[in-house]
C-alpha cells in the first residue's frame, strides 16, 4: 500500500485513446443519423456526393466519414468500428495520437476525393452518395501492415472460416480485392462498395508510412522489422 504522497509509487495517469474516441463518435453519429438527422435536415447534405461537391458542400469530405448505411444495415458500422479498434490502437501507439488522427482523416478525405472523381469520370458505374469510415479505416490498416508486416492475424473468411495470415498478406489481399472491385464494378465484388474511396485511403496510409513514419522509426529503432 502507499499514500497519495508516496513519491516512490506515482499515480498512474489515465490517457484517452484517440482510437476509442473515434469509435465512440462513429456510434453516436450513427444514432444521430438514424433518429435525429432526418427530422431536422436532409441527410444528403452530409453524405459525400458529386452533386454536393459541385455545389460547394466541401464539409461532406469530413461528415461522410461519420455516416453509415442506414438501419437495418448496422453491420456496416460494426465492421468499420471493429477494424478501427483492432488496428487503430497499435498504429496510435506507434506514431502518436496527432499523427494517427492526421492519417485517419486525410485517408478519408483523399479517398472521398478519389470516389467523387470516379463518379465524375464513370457515372454509369460509380454514382450515388458515399458514406462510411472505410477510407480512413483502410488507411490505418495500410499503416499497420507497413509498421508491423510480420504480425500474425486471424481473419474470418466469409465471417465463418478462420484464416491465419500476416499483416502484409492482408494488405496485398485488400489491394487485390479493391482492384477487382474497380475493374468489375457490376460484379459481386463491386456492388455498392466505394472501392475508389478504399483505394484512396490505402494509398494515403501507404504514403505516410513509407515516406514519413518508417524513416523516423528506423532512426530510433534500427532493428525493427518493417515492410
C-alpha positions in Angstrom: 0.0 0.0 0.0 1.0 3.6 -0.4 -0.5 7.0 0.2 -1.1 9.8 -2.3 2.1 11.4 -1.0 4.3 8.4 -1.7 6.5 9.6 -4.5 8.1 6.2 -5.0 4.8 4.9 -6.4 3.4 7.7 -8.5 -0.2 7.5 -9.5 -0.9 6.1 -12.9 -2.3 8.7 -15.3 -5.2 7.8 -17.4 -4.7 8.5 -21.1 -7.6 9.0 -23.5 -7.3 6.8 -26.6 -7.9 8.6 -29.9 -9.0 5.3 -31.4 -11.7 4.7 -28.7 -12.8 8.3 -29.2 -13.3 7.8 -32.9 -15.2 4.5 -32.4 -17.4 6.3 -29.9 -18.0 9.2 -32.2 -19.0 6.9 -35.0 -21.6 5.1 -32.8 -23.0 8.4 -31.6 -23.1 9.8 -35.1 -25.0 6.7 -36.3 -27.6 7.2 -33.6 -28.0 10.9 -34.6 -28.1 10.0 -38.3 -30.8 7.4 -37.7 -33.0 9.0 -35.1 -32.4 12.8 -35.2 -31.0 14.0 -38.5 -33.9 13.0 -40.8 -36.2 15.2 -38.6 -34.1 18.4 -38.8 -32.1 18.2 -42.1 -31.7 16.3 -45.4 -29.0 13.6 -44.8 -27.9 14.2 -48.4 -26.2 17.4 -47.3 -23.8 15.4 -45.2 -23.2 12.3 -47.3 -20.4 12.6 -49.9 -21.6 13.1 -53.5 -20.6 14.6 -56.8 -23.7 16.8 -56.6 -22.6 18.1 -53.2 -19.0 18.8 -54.3 -20.3 20.6 -57.4 -22.4 22.8 -55.1 -19.6 23.7 -52.7 -20.6 21.4 -49.9 -17.0 20.6 -49.1 -17.8 19.7 -45.5 -19.1 16.4 -46.9 -15.4 15.2 -47.2 -15.4 15.0 -43.3 -19.1 14.4 -42.4 -19.4 11.4 -44.7 -16.8 9.6 -42.6 -19.1 9.6 -39.6 -22.1 8.3 -41.5 -23.0 4.7 -42.3 -25.6 2.7 -44.2 -29.0 3.4 -42.6 -30.8 0.9 -40.3 -31.1 -2.1 -40.5 -27.7 -2.2 -42.3 -25.8 -1.9 -38.9 -23.0 -4.4 -39.9 -21.5 -1.5 -42.0 -21.0 0.4 -38.8 -19.9 -2.6 -36.7 -17.3 -3.8 -39.2 -15.7 -0.4 -39.5 -15.6 0.2 -35.8 -14.2 -3.3 -35.1 -11.4 -2.9 -37.7 -10.6 0.6 -36.4 -10.4 -0.6 -32.8 -8.3 -3.6 -33.7 -5.7 -1.9 -35.9 -6.0 1.7 -34.7 -4.7 1.1 -31.2 -1.4 -0.3 -32.5 -0.9 2.5 -35.0 -1.8 5.1 -32.5 0.7 3.6 -30.0 3.4 3.5 -32.7 3.1 7.0 -34.2 1.2 9.0 -31.6 -2.3 10.5 -31.4 -1.8 13.5 -33.6 -0.2 11.6 -36.4 -2.7 8.8 -36.1 -5.6 11.3 -36.4 -3.9 13.0 -39.3 -3.5 9.8 -41.3 -7.1 8.7 -40.5 -8.8 11.9 -41.6 -6.5 12.5 -44.6 -7.2 8.9 -45.7 -10.9 9.6 -45.5 -10.6 12.9 -47.4 -8.3 11.6 -50.2 -10.4 8.5 -50.5 -13.5 10.7 -50.8 -12.0 12.8 -53.5 -11.0 9.7 -55.5 -14.5 8.4 -55.2 -16.0 11.7 -56.4 -13.6 11.7 -59.3 -14.7 8.2 -60.2 -18.4 9.3 -60.1 -17.5 12.2 -62.5 -15.5 10.1 -64.9 -17.6 7.0 -65.0 -21.1 7.9 -63.7 -22.6 4.8 -65.2 -20.5 2.6 -62.9 -19.9 4.8 -59.9 -22.6 7.1 -58.8 -24.7 8.0 -55.7 -23.8 9.2 -52.3 -20.9 7.7 -50.3 -21.0 7.1 -46.5 -18.8 5.3 -44.1 -15.5 5.4 -42.2 -14.0 2.7 -44.5 -11.5 5.0 -46.3 -10.0 6.2 -43.0 -10.0 2.7 -41.6 -8.3 1.3 -44.7 -5.6 4.0 -44.4 -5.0 2.9 -40.8 -4.9 -0.8 -41.8 -2.4 0.0 -44.5 -0.2 1.8 -41.9 -0.5 -1.2 -39.6 0.7 -3.6 -42.4 3.6 -1.3 -43.1 4.6 -0.9 -39.5 4.0 -4.5 -38.4 4.3 -6.6 -41.6 5.1 -9.9 -39.9 2.3 -9.6 -37.3 0.1 -12.8 -37.4 -3.6 -12.1 -37.8 -6.6 -14.4 -37.6 -9.3 -13.4 -40.1 -12.7 -14.9 -40.6 -13.3 -15.7 -44.3 -16.9 -15.2 -45.1 -17.3 -14.5 -41.3 -17.0 -18.2 -40.6 -13.8 -19.8 -41.7 -10.7 -18.8 -39.6 -7.8 -17.8 -41.8 -4.3 -17.1 -40.5 -2.2 -14.6 -42.4 0.5 -11.9 -41.9 -0.4 -8.2 -41.9 1.5 -7.8 -45.2 -0.6 -10.6 -46.8 -3.8 -8.9 -45.6 -2.7 -5.7 -47.2 -2.0 -7.5 -50.5 -5.4 -9.1 -50.3 -7.1 -5.8 -49.7 -5.4 -4.2 -52.7 -6.3 -7.2 -54.9 -10.0 -7.2 -53.9 -10.2 -3.4 -54.3 -8.6 -3.6 -57.8 -11.1 -6.3 -58.8 -14.0 -4.3 -57.5 -12.9 -1.3 -59.5 -12.2 -3.4 -62.7 -15.5 -5.2 -62.4 -18.0 -2.7 -60.8 -21.1 -4.7 -61.8 -19.8 -8.0 -60.4 -20.4 -9.3 -56.9 -17.1 -7.7 -55.8 -18.3 -4.3 -57.0 -21.8 -3.9 -55.6 -22.4 -0.8 -53.7 -18.9 -0.7 -52.2 -16.9 2.6 -52.6 -13.8 0.9 -53.9 -12.1 4.1 -55.0 -12.5 5.5 -51.5 -10.9 2.4 -50.1 -8.1 2.7 -52.6 -7.5 6.3 -51.8 -7.4 5.5 -48.1 -4.9 2.7 -48.5 -2.7 4.9 -50.8 -2.7 7.6 -48.1 -1.8 5.2 -45.4 1.0 3.6 -47.5 2.4 7.0 -48.4 2.5 8.3 -44.8 4.1 5.0 -43.6 6.7 4.8 -46.4 7.9 8.4 -46.5 7.2 9.7 -43.0 6.7 7.1 -40.3 9.2 4.4 -41.3 12.3 6.6 -41.8 11.8 8.1 -38.4 11.1 4.8 -36.7 14.2 3.2 -38.3 16.3 6.0 -36.8 15.1 5.3 -33.3 14.7 1.5 -33.7 17.1 0.3 -36.4 16.4 -3.4 -35.5 12.6 -3.1 -36.2 11.0 -5.4 -38.8 9.2 -3.3 -41.4 7.8 -3.9 -44.9 
